[in-house]
């Protein structure tokens, strides 16, 4: 991937210092990637793709395809291959309610119609892309 990062810098007439400042990573992190000392972290790849949305993630990560998307290409090619649906359509077959719940259909709907509702889990997402998951009903002693 260091070769592709060098290609990207050259194609955009960027220095590693300027790129680091643009995407909000430490300058040394790019230097370490380019020297081969470290591999790029998820955070680095995420910030690069977020700041430069035209970069083809398949090219960046796997070295496949062109450096940039062309105008006709979808912006999320990985999603198309994995789910088989277009990037603008949810991969979930069941419709969801405005609150984000998956609505049951057919006989599932009748079984759940009178079932009591309870909190199954709570997921907290942090700005560093980590998360914690709590299961209130399972923590009782």
Helices and strands as residue ranges (DSSP letters): H 2-11, H 16-23, H 27-35, H 42-51, H 57-62, H 77-83, H 107-113, E 122-125, E 131-134, G 136-138
